[in-house]
Amino acid sequence: MTFRFNTPVDQLLREGNRIYGVKYSNEVIKADSYVIALSSRSVPARPRC
């Protein structure tokens, strides 16, 4: 498990209904599971269609 604090996510990479990666800066993180914790100062999270 790796915690990445104060890391803005640029894009959730998905295939159908499945998230297969998280892109931030010039890096893509791939994992079996993801936890996204938003603070009270975060912008609203909503899927881009």
N, C-alpha and C positions, 0 to 999 in steps of 0.2 A: 504494500500500500504506500502510495506517495501522496502527500498533501502539497498542493500548490496554492499558497496564499497570495492574495492580491494579484491574481492572474486574469486579466480580461479575456474572455472567450470571444473569438471572432466568428466562429461558425461551428454548429453541430453537424457533423457529416452523417448523413443517413441514407439508408437503402430501404425503401418502402417505409415500414413503421419501426425499423431498427436503427438505433444509433450505433455506428461502427467506429467513430472517431471524434475527437474534439480538436479543432484547429485554433491555435493562438500564435501570434507573431508569425514566424516562419516554420513552426513546428506542428506536427500532428501527433496526438497521443491516441493510441488504440488500446482498448481493454475489453474485458468481458462485461464489466459493470461500471457505471459512473454514478457519482453523487454530486449534485450541483447545489451548493448552499448559497443562497442570495441574502445579502444583508438588507436592512431596512432602507439603505441609501441606494440600492440598485435600481436600475431602470426595469420596468416591467418585462418579464420574460414571456415571449410568445413565439410560436413557430412561424417561420417565414414560408409562405406558400407560393 
